[in-house]
Amino acid sequence: MNIPKYEMVRNYIKNLLVGGSVLHGEKLPSEYELMSKFNVSRHTVRKAFAELTNTGYIFKKQGQGTFSNYRPNEKPKQIIAVLFTFISSFVFPGIIAGIEQVLSDEGYMMLLSSTNNAKEKEAQLLSNILEHNVVGMILEPVKSAIGNTNRKLFDEIRKRNIKTVFINAVYEDFSSPYVLLDDVRGGFIATEYLIQLGHRKIAGLMKTDDKQGVNRMNGMISAMQKYNIPLDQEYMQLFDTDGMYEAPYVLVQELMRKKDRP
């Protein structure tokens, strides 16, 4: 299920208000900040603002910005922080919609943030979590193949008894429940399927700073070994987060120009 982008923005702002992160009369993030955070258009942000204005949650001061009009009648709900590497692309909108539905049904608020798969941003957001009334956290590790550079912050989160669930990957040095796909098996199945169709020259484009990419690559290699098919290193193209929007296109172009292309 794909949640409309304006609903993601609207729900994020509503959570700030109801969760107490922005109090009555305080200024909300600007349109530009929300556009950048969610990678959406100004029209999308304004649509979210319009709905919240119509329902009495916010108001706008000409030339000054948008402010909270929310007055809580009861103690703020407990907050579950949700940290993903990205929130407006790939499969994440659907996953976030599912998380929000369950939390809402159970009476919790969701504090949603994106790390952009940057260790420094992860540290900043974990520090913010420690400053709020957060009782639990759903986290996608940042560049999980590199390891956990924010161990001290995670130790403090554990010390404060903030329950944590990892999704998509884990940090090996921080024991916690997790929800994962079997990426090794996925890489194996995809490669085996091509082999069973009769293909022998198989290329892989793998993102190597996250465990998902490393595990899928290992699954591919395992399938090639099972069927005694040599792996041509020129066909194994690797990239990281910094190049994720350009590298796959460039690498495929290079592979297609080879005389002995896959």
N, C-alpha and C positions, 0 to 999 in steps of 0.2 A: 504494500500500500504506500503510495507516494503522497505525502502531505504537501499542500500548496505552500509555496515559499512565504507568502504573506502571513499564513497561519503560523509558521515557525517564528517569524519576527514578532507577531502579536503575542504568541504564547511566551516567548522569551521575556518580553516587556512585562506581561502580566505576572510572570513569576517573580520578577524583580520587585514589583509592587506588593504583591500578596506575601512574599517571603521576607519582606522588610529590608531588602537591600537598598531600595529607594523609598524614602519616607514621604509623607504628605507634604507637598510644596517644594520638594527637591527636584532638581532638573534631571531629565532622562538623557541617555546617550543621544547624540545628534543624529540626524538623518545620514550624514556621511559616515559616521562611525558604524551605524547599523548596516549600511550598504557594504562597507568593507568587511565587517565581521561575517556577514552571511553571503557575501558575493551576490547581491541582488541589486535591482534597479531602484531608483528613487521612487518610481511609481509603486513598487512593491512595498516599500517602507511606509509610504503615505497611505496606502490602503490599510495597512495594519494600524497606523495611528488613527485613521478615520473610524475604524470599528471600536477602538478603545475609547475614543472621544465620545462616540454615540452611546456607549454603555456607561459613561461617567467615570472611567478609570483615570483619564488624563485630560489636561487642557493645555492650550497653546497661548503663549504671550507673544504678540507680534514683535519680531525683531530680537526676541530673547531666547526662544526655544520652547521645548515641550516639557511640562511638569506633571508630577504625580497629583492626582485628585482623589487618591484612594485613602480612605480612613478605615482601618481594620476595626471590626466590631468584636473581634475575639483574638485570642492569642494566635500568632502566625503558625501555620502548619510546619511540621518538621520538613527539612530540606534534604533531598538526595541530589548530590552533585553528579553531573554526567559530563565527562571529558572525552571527546573524540578528536582524532587527528584532523578530520574535516567533518563539516556538518551539512553542507549544502550540495554535495556532489556524491557520485558513486552510489553505494547502497545505503548511505547513512540516513537520509531523510525518512526512509521506511522504518529503519531500526529505531530511530528517535521517536517516531510516532507511536510505535509499540511500547516503548519504555514509558512515554508520557501517559498513555492510556492506562497502563497498570498502576502507575504511581497515583494518578488522579483518582482511580477507583478505590485505592487504599488510603486516600486522604493525605498524600504527601505532595510536596511541591518539588519541581525539577529545576535545578540551576544548571543551565546548559552552557558549555564553553567549548571552544576549539583551540587546540594547541598548534595547528598547522604543521604538525609533526616536527616541532622544534623543541629541543631539550630546555632552552631558556624559558620558553612560553609555558612549558609544563611546570617548571619550578615556580613561576609567577602565579599560575592558577592554583597550584597546591597550597601556596602561601595564603592566597585569598580564601581558600576553603577553610583553612585553620582559623580565619577571622570571622567566620559566619557560623550560624547554628546548623551545621551540617551533621547529619547522623549517619549518612551512608554515601558511598561513591561507586559509580560505574565508570571504569576507566579503560580506554584503549592506550596501551603503552606507546611511547614515542620512540621511533627508531629502535625497536625492540632487539634487533640483531646486534646493536652496539652495546647494549647493557643499560643498567639503571644508574644514571649519574645523579639522581636525586634521592638517594637512599635515606639521607638524614630526614628529609621531609616525610617520606613514607614511614619512617620509624616514629615520627611525631604523630602522624595520623593513626598509627596503631596504638600508640600510647594513650591517645584520647578516645580510643574505642570507636573510631569511625569505621564502620563495616565497609569492606571493599570487595568488589567483583570485577575481575578483568574480562575484557571482551576482545576477541580476534587474536590476541597474543598475551604473553605473560612476562613478568620480570622474574627470572629464576631465583633471585636472592630475596624475594618477598612472597612468602607463602600466602595464597589467597584463593578463594573459589574463582572459577573462570568458566567462560562459555567460548569454545573454540570450534572452528572447522578443522578437519583433518587435512591440512594442506599438503602433507607428504602424499597421502592417498589420492588427493585431488590431482596433483601433478602426475602421479603414476597413471591414473585412469585416463587422463587426457592424452598422454603420450602413447599408452597401450592402444587406445582407440585408433590413433593414426597409424600405428604399426600394423594393426590388424586389417587396416584398409590397404596395406601393401606399401606404405611409405617408409623410406629408410633415411632420407635426408631431412631431418626434423630440426627446426630452429626453436630457440627459447629466448624470450625477452623477460628478464627477471629483475625485480626491484630488490636490491640486496641489503638495504639498511633496515628493513623490517623482516621479522621472522617468517611472515607469510610467504614472501618471495623466496627466501632461502629454502624453506621447507618444500615449496613447489618445485624449485630447481632440483632438490635432492630426490623428489619423487620422479621427476623426469629422468634423471641419471639412472635411478634404480630400474626403471622400465627398459631403458636402452641396454643396460647390463643384462637384464633377464633374457632379452632376445638376442644377445650377442651382437648388438649393433654399435659400431664405434661412434663415439661422440666427437664431432668436429668442433673444436674450440671456436672456430670462426662463426659457427652457427649459434653459439651461446653468447648472447648480448646482454650486458649488465648495465644497470643505471640505478640512481638513488633519488631521494625525494626532490632534491634541487633540480633534477632534470626530468621529472616525471611528466611534464606537459610537452616537452619537445623531444626528448631522447627516443621514445618509442617510434615516433614518426621518422626521425633521421635514421635510426638503426634499421627499420624496415626498408627504407629507400636503399640503404647500402646493401642489404641482403638481396634485394630484387635486382640490383645491378650486377651481381656476380654471375659469371658465366655458368658456374655450377651452383646455381641457387637452390635453396631448399624448396 
